[in-house]
Amino acid sequence: MPQTNFNVYPSVAASPGQWADNGVHDTVSFPALVAVPFGVLCEVVISNAIEMCQPVQDATTGGSFLPKLAGVSVYDPAREQTYVGGSGASPGTGGSYAAGELVPCGRRGRIFAQWDGITTNPWPTWGAIQVNHSSTGAHPQGVFSTQAVSATVGFEIDIAPYCIGCEAARSQSSYTDAFGNSIIVGIVSLNLP
């Protein structure tokens, strides 16, 4: 018997950093300055004259929040098997790239990114979204958020640059990794220059 109906938006749990579809996407790789979890927004920093990446932790906020963005760190199933604890939405959980390893960063396309899961403001239907960029590491770095913008030192949250937008709320889900850690993800659309 042929299939007569199908779900256009199935609720599929996805890994942070997993591409959301087979559409066009672009990646650029950088060595990691620190541990970089899957599915977090990364910035480019210069260390010993080498361009490296780390989760976004720019201390500036408002109109001056202009980090040089590398993109969202892409999932690597082989890396998850080695389990290097990261500093994502729940510090120490989820797979990540270790300092010095090459990190593929998605710059264009649709990708599942980590979300802090604060549901007082639900995942937006479409459009702009905020990003955590704790300058001290006391709170998430590079993890997307629906919380209000904050300039509190160590708890900085800002609106993500215009070239990053979130997808419909139906794209938000929870992922449980091989070690029992639950990580909340949502699809973001990337179009970095």
TORNUTI-96079 format. One record per atom (N, C-alpha, C): x, y, z; residue number from 1; atom name. Coordinates in nm, 2 decimals. Layout:
// residues N
- X,Y,Z,NUM,CA
...
//
This chain:
// residues 193
- 0.08,-0.12,0.00,1,N
- 0.00,0.00,0.00,1,CA
- 0.09,0.12,0.00,1,C
- 0.06,0.22,-0.09,2,N
- 0.15,0.34,-0.09,2,CA
- 0.12,0.43,0.03,2,C
- 0.22,0.51,0.06,3,N
- 0.20,0.61,0.17,3,CA
- 0.11,0.72,0.12,3,C
- 0.01,0.75,0.20,4,N
- -0.09,0.85,0.16,4,CA
- -0.07,0.98,0.23,4,C
- 0.01,0.99,0.34,5,N
- 0.03,1.11,0.41,5,CA
- 0.17,1.11,0.47,5,C
- 0.22,1.23,0.51,6,N
- 0.35,1.24,0.57,6,CA
- 0.35,1.37,0.65,6,C
- 0.44,1.37,0.74,7,N
- 0.46,1.49,0.83,7,CA
- 0.57,1.58,0.77,7,C
- 0.54,1.70,0.73,8,N
- 0.64,1.79,0.67,8,CA
- 0.74,1.83,0.78,8,C
- 0.70,1.84,0.90,9,N
- 0.79,1.89,1.01,9,CA
- 0.79,1.78,1.12,9,C
- 0.86,1.67,1.10,10,N
- 0.87,1.57,1.20,10,CA
- 0.95,1.62,1.32,10,C
- 0.92,1.58,1.44,11,N
- 0.99,1.62,1.56,11,CA
- 1.11,1.52,1.58,11,C
- 1.22,1.55,1.52,12,N
- 1.33,1.46,1.52,12,CA
- 1.44,1.52,1.61,12,C
- 1.48,1.45,1.71,13,N
- 1.58,1.50,1.80,13,CA
- 1.71,1.50,1.73,13,C
- 1.78,1.61,1.73,14,N
- 1.90,1.63,1.65,14,CA
- 2.02,1.66,1.75,14,C
- 2.14,1.63,1.70,15,N
- 2.26,1.66,1.78,15,CA
- 2.29,1.81,1.76,15,C
- 2.35,1.88,1.87,16,N
- 2.39,2.01,1.85,16,CA
- 2.50,2.01,1.74,16,C
- 2.50,2.11,1.65,17,N
- 2.60,2.11,1.54,17,CA
- 2.57,2.03,1.42,17,C
- 2.46,1.96,1.42,18,N
- 2.42,1.87,1.31,18,CA
- 2.35,1.96,1.21,18,C
- 2.38,1.94,1.08,19,N
- 2.31,2.02,0.97,19,CA
- 2.17,1.98,0.97,19,C
- 2.08,2.08,0.95,20,N
- 1.94,2.06,0.96,20,CA
- 1.88,2.00,0.83,20,C
- 1.95,2.01,0.72,21,N
- 1.90,1.96,0.59,21,CA
- 2.02,1.93,0.50,21,C
- 1.99,1.89,0.38,22,N
- 2.09,1.87,0.28,22,CA
- 2.11,1.99,0.19,22,C
- 2.06,2.10,0.23,23,N
- 2.08,2.22,0.15,23,CA
- 2.22,2.27,0.14,23,C
- 2.24,2.38,0.07,24,N
- 2.38,2.44,0.06,24,CA
- 2.42,2.48,0.20,24,C
- 2.54,2.44,0.23,25,N
- 2.61,2.50,0.35,25,CA
- 2.76,2.51,0.33,25,C
- 2.82,2.60,0.41,26,N
- 2.96,2.63,0.39,26,CA
- 3.02,2.62,0.53,26,C
- 3.14,2.57,0.53,27,N
- 3.22,2.56,0.66,27,CA
- 3.36,2.61,0.64,27,C
- 3.42,2.67,0.74,28,N
- 3.55,2.71,0.75,28,CA
- 3.61,2.65,0.88,28,C
- 3.73,2.60,0.88,29,N
- 3.79,2.54,1.00,29,CA
- 3.90,2.62,1.06,29,C
- 3.90,2.62,1.19,30,N
- 4.00,2.69,1.27,30,CA
- 4.04,2.60,1.38,30,C
- 4.17,2.61,1.43,31,N
- 4.21,2.54,1.55,31,CA
- 4.14,2.60,1.67,31,C
- 4.11,2.51,1.76,32,N
- 4.04,2.56,1.89,32,CA
- 4.14,2.61,1.98,32,C
- 4.11,2.73,2.04,33,N
- 4.19,2.79,2.14,33,CA
- 4.16,2.72,2.28,33,C
- 4.04,2.69,2.30,34,N
- 3.99,2.62,2.42,34,CA
- 3.89,2.51,2.37,34,C
- 3.84,2.43,2.47,35,N
- 3.74,2.33,2.43,35,CA
- 3.62,2.40,2.36,35,C
- 3.58,2.35,2.25,36,N
- 3.46,2.41,2.18,36,CA
- 3.35,2.30,2.17,36,C
- 3.24,2.32,2.24,37,N
- 3.13,2.22,2.23,37,CA
- 3.07,2.23,2.09,37,C
- 3.00,2.12,2.06,38,N
- 2.92,2.12,1.93,38,CA
- 2.80,2.21,1.94,38,C
- 2.78,2.28,1.83,39,N
- 2.66,2.36,1.81,39,CA
- 2.66,2.49,1.89,39,C
- 2.77,2.55,1.91,40,N
- 2.78,2.68,1.97,40,CA
- 2.84,2.79,1.87,40,C
- 2.80,2.91,1.89,41,N
- 2.85,3.02,1.81,41,CA
- 2.99,3.05,1.85,41,C
- 3.08,3.05,1.75,42,N
- 3.23,3.07,1.78,42,CA
- 3.27,3.20,1.72,42,C
- 3.38,3.26,1.78,43,N
- 3.44,3.38,1.73,43,CA
- 3.59,3.35,1.70,43,C
- 3.65,3.43,1.61,44,N
- 3.79,3.41,1.57,44,CA
- 3.87,3.50,1.66,44,C
- 3.97,3.45,1.72,45,N
- 4.07,3.52,1.80,45,CA
- 4.21,3.50,1.75,45,C
- 4.30,3.59,1.77,46,N
- 4.44,3.57,1.73,46,CA
- 4.52,3.53,1.85,46,C
- 4.59,3.42,1.84,47,N
- 4.68,3.37,1.95,47,CA
- 4.81,3.33,1.88,47,C
- 4.92,3.40,1.92,48,N
- 5.05,3.37,1.87,48,CA
- 5.05,3.39,1.71,48,C
- 4.98,3.49,1.67,49,N
- 4.97,3.52,1.52,49,CA
- 4.90,3.42,1.44,49,C
- 4.82,3.33,1.51,50,N
- 4.74,3.23,1.44,50,CA
- 4.59,3.26,1.47,50,C
- 4.51,3.25,1.36,51,N
- 4.36,3.27,1.38,51,CA
- 4.31,3.14,1.44,51,C
- 4.25,3.15,1.56,52,N
- 4.19,3.03,1.63,52,CA
- 4.04,3.06,1.66,52,C
- 3.97,2.96,1.71,53,N
- 3.83,2.99,1.74,53,CA
- 3.80,2.95,1.89,53,C
- 3.70,3.01,1.94,54,N
- 3.65,2.98,2.08,54,CA
- 3.51,3.02,2.08,54,C
- 3.43,2.96,2.18,55,N
- 3.29,3.00,2.19,55,CA
- 3.29,3.15,2.22,55,C
- 3.18,3.22,2.16,56,N
- 3.17,3.37,2.18,56,CA
- 3.18,3.41,2.32,56,C
- 3.27,3.50,2.35,57,N
- 3.29,3.55,2.49,57,CA
- 3.33,3.69,2.49,57,C
- 3.29,3.77,2.39,58,N
- 3.32,3.91,2.38,58,CA
- 3.25,3.98,2.49,58,C
- 3.32,4.07,2.56,59,N
- 3.27,4.13,2.68,59,CA
- 3.18,4.25,2.65,59,C
- 3.19,4.30,2.52,60,N
- 3.11,4.42,2.49,60,CA
- 2.96,4.38,2.46,60,C
- 2.87,4.48,2.48,61,N
- 2.73,4.45,2.46,61,CA
- 2.67,4.57,2.38,61,C
- 2.54,4.55,2.34,62,N
- 2.48,4.66,2.27,62,CA
- 2.53,4.67,2.13,62,C
- 2.54,4.80,2.08,63,N
- 2.59,4.82,1.94,63,CA
- 2.74,4.79,1.93,63,C
- 2.81,4.77,2.04,64,N
- 2.95,4.74,2.03,64,CA
- 2.98,4.59,2.03,64,C
- 2.88,4.51,2.04,65,N
- 2.90,4.36,2.03,65,CA
- 2.92,4.32,1.89,65,C
- 3.05,4.32,1.85,66,N
- 3.08,4.29,1.71,66,CA
- 3.20,4.19,1.70,66,C
- 3.18,4.07,1.76,67,N
- 3.29,3.98,1.75,67,CA
- 3.32,3.93,1.60,67,C
- 3.44,3.89,1.57,68,N
- 3.47,3.84,1.44,68,CA
- 3.42,3.69,1.44,68,C
- 3.31,3.67,1.38,69,N
- 3.24,3.53,1.39,69,CA
- 3.30,3.43,1.30,69,C
- 3.33,3.31,1.36,70,N
- 3.38,3.20,1.28,70,CA
- 3.26,3.12,1.23,70,C
- 3.15,3.11,1.31,71,N
- 3.03,3.03,1.27,71,CA
- 2.99,2.94,1.39,71,C
- 2.90,2.85,1.36,72,N
- 2.85,2.75,1.46,72,CA
- 2.93,2.62,1.45,72,C
- 2.99,2.57,1.56,73,N
- 3.07,2.45,1.55,73,CA
- 2.99,2.33,1.51,73,C
- 3.04,2.26,1.41,74,N
- 2.97,2.15,1.34,74,CA
- 2.99,2.02,1.42,74,C
- 2.89,1.94,1.43,75,N
- 2.89,1.81,1.50,75,CA
- 2.99,1.71,1.43,75,C
- 3.06,1.63,1.51,76,N
- 3.15,1.53,1.46,76,CA
- 3.12,1.40,1.54,76,C
- 3.05,1.30,1.48,77,N
- 3.02,1.18,1.56,77,CA
- 3.14,1.11,1.61,77,C
- 3.25,1.11,1.54,78,N
- 3.38,1.05,1.59,78,CA
- 3.43,1.12,1.72,78,C
- 3.41,1.25,1.72,79,N
- 3.46,1.33,1.83,79,CA
- 3.37,1.30,1.96,79,C
- 3.24,1.28,1.93,80,N
- 3.15,1.25,2.05,80,CA
- 3.19,1.12,2.12,80,C
- 3.24,1.03,2.04,81,N
- 3.28,0.90,2.10,81,CA
- 3.40,0.92,2.20,81,C
- 3.48,1.02,2.17,82,N
- 3.60,1.04,2.26,82,CA
- 3.56,1.12,2.39,82,C
- 3.44,1.19,2.38,83,N
- 3.38,1.27,2.49,83,CA
- 3.48,1.36,2.56,83,C
- 3.50,1.47,2.51,84,N
- 3.58,1.58,2.58,84,CA
- 3.48,1.68,2.63,84,C
- 3.46,1.69,2.76,85,N
- 3.36,1.78,2.82,85,CA
- 3.38,1.92,2.77,85,C
- 3.27,1.99,2.75,86,N
- 3.28,2.13,2.69,86,CA
- 3.22,2.23,2.79,86,C
- 3.19,2.34,2.74,87,N
- 3.13,2.45,2.83,87,CA
- 3.01,2.50,2.76,87,C
- 2.92,2.42,2.72,88,N
- 2.79,2.46,2.65,88,CA
- 2.69,2.50,2.75,88,C
- 2.56,2.47,2.72,89,N
- 2.45,2.52,2.80,89,CA
- 2.46,2.46,2.94,89,C
- 2.51,2.34,2.95,90,N
- 2.53,2.28,3.08,90,CA
- 2.68,2.25,3.08,90,C
- 2.77,2.34,3.14,91,N
- 2.91,2.32,3.14,91,CA
- 2.95,2.18,3.18,91,C
- 3.04,2.12,3.10,92,N
- 3.09,1.99,3.12,92,CA
- 3.01,1.88,3.06,92,C
- 2.91,1.91,2.98,93,N
- 2.83,1.81,2.92,93,CA
- 2.84,1.82,2.77,93,C
- 2.81,1.71,2.70,94,N
- 2.81,1.71,2.56,94,CA
- 2.95,1.70,2.50,94,C
- 2.96,1.66,2.37,95,N
- 3.09,1.64,2.31,95,CA
- 3.15,1.77,2.27,95,C
- 3.28,1.78,2.25,96,N
- 3.34,1.90,2.21,96,CA
- 3.47,1.87,2.14,96,C
- 3.53,1.97,2.08,97,N
- 3.66,1.96,2.02,97,CA
- 3.76,2.01,2.13,97,C
- 3.87,1.94,2.15,98,N
- 3.97,1.98,2.25,98,CA
- 4.05,2.10,2.20,98,C
- 4.11,2.17,2.29,99,N
- 4.20,2.28,2.24,99,CA
- 4.31,2.23,2.15,99,C
- 4.33,2.30,2.04,100,N
- 4.43,2.26,1.94,100,CA
- 4.37,2.18,1.82,100,C
- 4.25,2.12,1.84,101,N
- 4.19,2.04,1.73,101,CA
- 4.13,2.14,1.63,101,C
- 4.12,2.09,1.51,102,N
- 4.06,2.17,1.40,102,CA
- 3.90,2.16,1.42,102,C
- 3.84,2.28,1.42,103,N
- 3.69,2.29,1.44,103,CA
- 3.63,2.34,1.31,103,C
- 3.54,2.26,1.25,104,N
- 3.47,2.30,1.14,104,CA
- 3.35,2.39,1.19,104,C
- 3.35,2.52,1.13,105,N
- 3.25,2.61,1.18,105,CA
- 3.15,2.64,1.06,105,C
- 3.02,2.61,1.08,106,N
- 2.93,2.64,0.97,106,CA
- 2.90,2.79,0.96,106,C
- 2.91,2.84,0.84,107,N
- 2.89,2.98,0.81,107,CA
- 2.77,3.01,0.73,107,C
- 2.72,2.91,0.65,108,N
- 2.60,2.93,0.57,108,CA
- 2.52,2.80,0.58,108,C
- 2.39,2.81,0.59,109,N
- 2.31,2.69,0.59,109,CA
- 2.22,2.69,0.72,109,C
- 2.15,2.58,0.74,110,N
- 2.06,2.56,0.85,110,CA
- 2.12,2.46,0.94,110,C
- 2.14,2.49,1.07,111,N
- 2.21,2.40,1.16,111,CA
- 2.14,2.40,1.30,111,C
- 2.15,2.28,1.37,112,N
- 2.10,2.27,1.50,112,CA
- 2.20,2.33,1.60,112,C
- 2.16,2.44,1.67,113,N
- 2.25,2.50,1.76,113,CA
- 2.20,2.49,1.91,113,C
- 2.30,2.49,2.00,114,N
- 2.26,2.48,2.14,114,CA
- 2.17,2.60,2.18,114,C
- 2.07,2.58,2.26,115,N
- 1.98,2.68,2.32,115,CA
- 1.98,2.66,2.47,115,C
- 1.98,2.77,2.54,116,N
- 1.98,2.76,2.69,116,CA
- 1.85,2.71,2.75,116,C
- 1.75,2.70,2.67,117,N
- 1.63,2.63,2.72,117,CA
- 1.54,2.71,2.81,117,C
- 1.57,2.84,2.83,118,N
- 1.49,2.93,2.92,118,CA
- 1.36,2.95,2.85,118,C
- 1.25,2.89,2.90,119,N
- 1.13,2.89,2.83,119,CA
- 1.03,3.00,2.87,119,C
- 1.08,3.10,2.96,120,N
- 0.99,3.21,2.99,120,CA
- 0.96,3.29,2.87,120,C
- 1.06,3.29,2.77,121,N
- 1.04,3.35,2.64,121,CA
- 1.07,3.23,2.54,121,C
- 0.96,3.18,2.48,122,N
- 0.98,3.06,2.40,122,CA
- 1.06,3.09,2.27,122,C
- 1.11,2.98,2.21,123,N
- 1.19,2.99,2.09,123,CA
- 1.11,3.07,1.99,123,C
- 1.16,3.18,1.93,124,N
- 1.08,3.26,1.84,124,CA
- 1.03,3.19,1.72,124,C
- 0.92,3.24,1.66,125,N
- 0.86,3.18,1.54,125,CA
- 0.96,3.19,1.43,125,C
- 1.01,3.31,1.41,126,N
- 1.11,3.34,1.30,126,CA
- 1.19,3.46,1.34,126,C
- 1.30,3.49,1.29,127,N
- 1.37,3.61,1.31,127,CA
- 1.49,3.61,1.40,127,C
- 1.51,3.73,1.47,128,N
- 1.62,3.75,1.55,128,CA
- 1.62,3.66,1.68,128,C
- 1.74,3.64,1.73,129,N
- 1.76,3.56,1.85,129,CA
- 1.88,3.61,1.93,129,C
- 1.88,3.59,2.06,130,N
- 2.00,3.64,2.14,130,CA
- 2.10,3.53,2.15,130,C
- 2.22,3.57,2.19,131,N
- 2.33,3.47,2.22,131,CA
- 2.40,3.51,2.35,131,C
- 2.43,3.40,2.43,132,N
- 2.51,3.42,2.55,132,CA
- 2.65,3.43,2.51,132,C
- 2.72,3.53,2.58,133,N
- 2.86,3.54,2.55,133,CA
- 2.94,3.59,2.68,133,C
- 2.93,3.50,2.78,134,N
- 2.98,3.53,2.91,134,CA
- 3.13,3.56,2.90,134,C
- 3.17,3.68,2.94,135,N
- 3.31,3.71,2.94,135,CA
- 3.40,3.64,3.04,135,C
- 3.34,3.59,3.14,136,N
- 3.41,3.52,3.25,136,CA
- 3.41,3.37,3.24,136,C
- 3.31,3.32,3.16,137,N
- 3.29,3.17,3.15,137,CA
- 3.20,3.12,3.26,137,C
- 3.15,3.21,3.35,138,N
- 3.06,3.17,3.46,138,CA
- 2.92,3.12,3.40,138,C
- 2.89,3.17,3.29,139,N
- 2.76,3.13,3.22,139,CA
- 2.79,3.08,3.08,139,C
- 2.69,3.04,3.01,140,N
- 2.72,2.98,2.87,140,CA
- 2.78,3.08,2.78,140,C
- 2.86,3.02,2.69,141,N
- 2.93,3.10,2.59,141,CA
- 2.90,3.04,2.45,141,C
- 2.84,3.13,2.36,142,N
- 2.81,3.09,2.23,142,CA
- 2.68,3.01,2.22,142,C
- 2.60,3.00,2.33,143,N
- 2.48,2.93,2.34,143,CA
- 2.36,3.03,2.31,143,C
- 2.27,3.00,2.22,144,N
- 2.17,3.09,2.18,144,CA
- 2.07,3.09,2.30,144,C
- 1.99,3.21,2.30,145,N
- 1.90,3.23,2.42,145,CA
- 1.78,3.31,2.37,145,C
- 1.68,3.30,2.45,146,N
- 1.56,3.39,2.43,146,CA
- 1.54,3.48,2.55,146,C
- 1.64,3.49,2.64,147,N
- 1.64,3.58,2.75,147,CA
- 1.67,3.72,2.70,147,C
- 1.63,3.82,2.78,148,N
- 1.65,3.96,2.75,148,CA
- 1.80,3.99,2.74,148,C
- 1.84,4.09,2.67,149,N
- 1.97,4.14,2.66,149,CA
- 2.03,4.18,2.79,149,C
- 2.15,4.14,2.83,150,N
- 2.21,4.17,2.96,150,CA
- 2.35,4.22,2.94,150,C
- 2.39,4.32,3.01,151,N
- 2.53,4.37,3.01,151,CA
- 2.60,4.34,3.14,151,C
- 2.54,4.26,3.23,152,N
- 2.60,4.22,3.35,152,CA
- 2.73,4.14,3.33,152,C
- 2.84,4.18,3.39,153,N
- 2.96,4.11,3.37,153,CA
- 2.95,3.96,3.40,153,C
- 2.99,3.88,3.31,154,N
- 2.99,3.74,3.33,154,CA
- 2.86,3.67,3.28,154,C
- 2.76,3.76,3.26,155,N
- 2.63,3.71,3.22,155,CA
- 2.58,3.79,3.09,155,C
- 2.67,3.82,3.01,156,N
- 2.64,3.90,2.89,156,CA
- 2.55,3.82,2.79,156,C
- 2.44,3.89,2.74,157,N
- 2.36,3.83,2.64,157,CA
- 2.33,3.95,2.54,157,C
- 2.34,3.92,2.42,158,N
- 2.31,4.02,2.32,158,CA
- 2.24,3.96,2.20,158,C
- 2.18,4.05,2.12,159,N
- 2.11,4.00,2.00,159,CA
- 2.22,3.95,1.90,159,C
- 2.19,3.83,1.85,160,N
- 2.29,3.78,1.75,160,CA
- 2.29,3.87,1.63,160,C
- 2.41,3.87,1.56,161,N
- 2.42,3.96,1.44,161,CA
- 2.31,3.92,1.34,161,C
- 2.28,4.02,1.25,162,N
- 2.17,4.01,1.16,162,CA
- 2.18,3.89,1.06,162,C
- 2.30,3.84,1.04,163,N
- 2.32,3.73,0.95,163,CA
- 2.29,3.59,1.01,163,C
- 2.23,3.59,1.14,164,N
- 2.19,3.47,1.20,164,CA
- 2.05,3.49,1.24,164,C
- 1.96,3.40,1.20,165,N
- 1.82,3.40,1.24,165,CA
- 1.77,3.27,1.28,165,C
- 1.67,3.26,1.37,166,N
- 1.62,3.13,1.41,166,CA
- 1.50,3.09,1.32,166,C
- 1.48,2.96,1.32,167,N
- 1.37,2.90,1.25,167,CA
- 1.25,2.89,1.34,167,C
- 1.14,2.84,1.28,168,N
- 1.01,2.83,1.36,168,CA
- 1.03,2.74,1.48,168,C
- 0.94,2.77,1.58,169,N
- 0.95,2.70,1.71,169,CA
- 0.94,2.54,1.69,169,C
- 0.88,2.50,1.58,170,N
- 0.88,2.35,1.56,170,CA
- 1.01,2.29,1.54,170,C
- 1.12,2.37,1.52,171,N
- 1.25,2.32,1.50,171,CA
- 1.33,2.30,1.63,171,C
- 1.27,2.33,1.75,172,N
- 1.33,2.32,1.88,172,CA
- 1.31,2.18,1.93,172,C
- 1.41,2.12,1.98,173,N
- 1.40,1.98,2.04,173,CA
- 1.51,1.96,2.14,173,C
- 1.50,1.85,2.21,174,N
- 1.60,1.81,2.31,174,CA
- 1.68,1.69,2.26,174,C
- 1.81,1.69,2.28,175,N
- 1.89,1.58,2.24,175,CA
- 1.96,1.52,2.36,175,C
- 1.96,1.39,2.37,176,N
- 2.03,1.32,2.48,176,CA
- 2.15,1.25,2.41,176,C
- 2.27,1.29,2.46,177,N
- 2.39,1.22,2.40,177,CA
- 2.41,1.08,2.45,177,C
- 2.52,1.02,2.40,178,N
- 2.55,0.88,2.44,178,CA
- 2.58,0.87,2.59,178,C
- 2.60,0.98,2.66,179,N
- 2.64,0.97,2.80,179,CA
- 2.52,1.02,2.89,179,C
- 2.40,1.03,2.84,180,N
- 2.28,1.07,2.91,180,CA
- 2.27,1.22,2.94,180,C
- 2.35,1.30,2.88,181,N
- 2.33,1.45,2.89,181,CA
- 2.23,1.50,2.80,181,C
- 2.13,1.58,2.85,182,N
- 2.03,1.64,2.77,182,CA
- 2.07,1.78,2.73,182,C
- 2.06,1.80,2.60,183,N
- 2.10,1.93,2.55,183,CA
- 1.99,1.98,2.46,183,C
- 1.94,2.10,2.48,184,N
- 1.83,2.16,2.40,184,CA
- 1.89,2.23,2.28,184,C
- 1.83,2.20,2.17,185,N
- 1.88,2.26,2.04,185,CA
- 1.76,2.32,1.96,185,C
- 1.79,2.41,1.87,186,N
- 1.70,2.48,1.78,186,CA
- 1.77,2.51,1.65,186,C
- 1.70,2.52,1.54,187,N
- 1.76,2.54,1.42,187,CA
- 1.79,2.69,1.40,187,C
- 1.91,2.73,1.36,188,N
- 1.94,2.87,1.32,188,CA
- 1.98,2.87,1.18,188,C
- 1.95,2.97,1.11,189,N
- 1.99,2.99,0.97,189,CA
- 2.11,3.08,0.97,189,C
- 2.22,3.04,0.90,190,N
- 2.34,3.12,0.90,190,CA
- 2.37,3.17,0.76,190,C
- 2.41,3.30,0.76,191,N
- 2.45,3.36,0.63,191,CA
- 2.56,3.46,0.67,191,C
- 2.67,3.41,0.72,192,N
- 2.78,3.50,0.76,192,CA
- 2.86,3.55,0.64,192,C
- 2.90,3.67,0.65,193,N
- 2.98,3.73,0.53,193,CA
- 3.12,3.66,0.52,193,C
//
